[in-house]
C-alpha cells in the first residue's frame, strides 16, 4: 500500500499508463493529445493532423464528395474541339467521361493525355479512358485513402444505394479533411465576418463575399451584373481557378490569393495601404 507521502504520478507516468492499456474511448485519446499539446510535447499542426486522421475514420464519403450537379464531366460523343475548352476552363487533371447521362460513366480522362491525342489522326476518346473506380457513399475516408494509395487512383465515382452517380471524390478531397485546417489562422467562418482586418493592417476577404459588400467596404465600383461574389470576379478575370499565393489585379485593385485548391477559391488578401501608396504621385522636384 502506498504511503501518504508517495509522490503524485508525473505526466509521463500517466501518459505511459494510458498508452499501455487499451483506451476506453476516443474522447480519452483526444484528451491525452490535448494534454500533450498544452505541455508543448507537440505543436498545433501536429495536433490538428492527428485529430483529422482520427476524424477520417468516422467521416463518410458522402460528407466530402463533389455533388453530381457540380461535377465537370466530358461527354464521349463530343468532338475534340468542344472537349479541349472544357478541360482548359475547369483546369482539373482528371475528368469523368460519360455517355450522354451522368449515371453512365465510362471511365476517366487524364488531361495530360490530350497532349498526345493531338498526334492521333483518327481520334477516338474511348481509347484513352482509364478505368473508373466506383465506391458507395457510406465508405469511410480512412479506408478510401488506403485504397487510393494501394491502387494509385486519385479519383473515385460515388454511387448511391440505387446505383446512380451521387458525385465524385478525389484524394485531394480526402487529404484536405485531415490537413486542411492547418491554416486555421486564415479561416473565419462567421457569416458576418466575410471581410476582416488582420494585425498587419491587411484585409482577409472570403471569396464568397458579395460584390456589393466589397464595393461598400473598399470604395470600389465593380459591377455585379455578371457575377455576385468577389470569387466570381477573380475567376472571370483569370478564366481559371487561381493558385495559392498568386497575385491577381483587377481594375487597379490587387488581390493576393491566400487559400485555394484545384476546385475552389476560398480566401483573398487586400492591402488598401499599398493601393493608396501606389496611387499617390511621387514628390515634386524642388519640394
ZIZIWO-V803995 format. One record per run of one state. SS is the DSSP state (helix for helix, strand for strand, loop for the rest). FROM is the first residue (numbers start at 0). LEN is the number of residues. Records with the same first field share a line. If there is no record, write none. Layout:
SS: FROM-LEN ; FROM-LEN
This chain:
loop: 0-10 ; 20-5 ; 38-5 ; 56-3 ; 63-2 ; 70-2 ; 75-4 ; 90-3 ; 98-6 ; 117-7 ; 128-1 ; 130-3 ; 136-3 ; 151-3 ; 159-5 ; 186-8 ; 197-5 ; 206-3 ; 218-10 ; 238-8 ; 250-2 ; 260-4 ; 270-1 ; 279-8
helix: 10-10 ; 25-13 ; 43-13 ; 60-3 ; 67-3 ; 79-11 ; 110-7 ; 124-4 ; 140-11 ; 170-16 ; 210-8 ; 229-9 ; 271-8
strand: 59-1 ; 65-2 ; 72-3 ; 93-5 ; 104-6 ; 129-1 ; 133-3 ; 139-1 ; 154-5 ; 164-6 ; 194-3 ; 202-4 ; 209-1 ; 228-1 ; 246-4 ; 252-8 ; 264-6
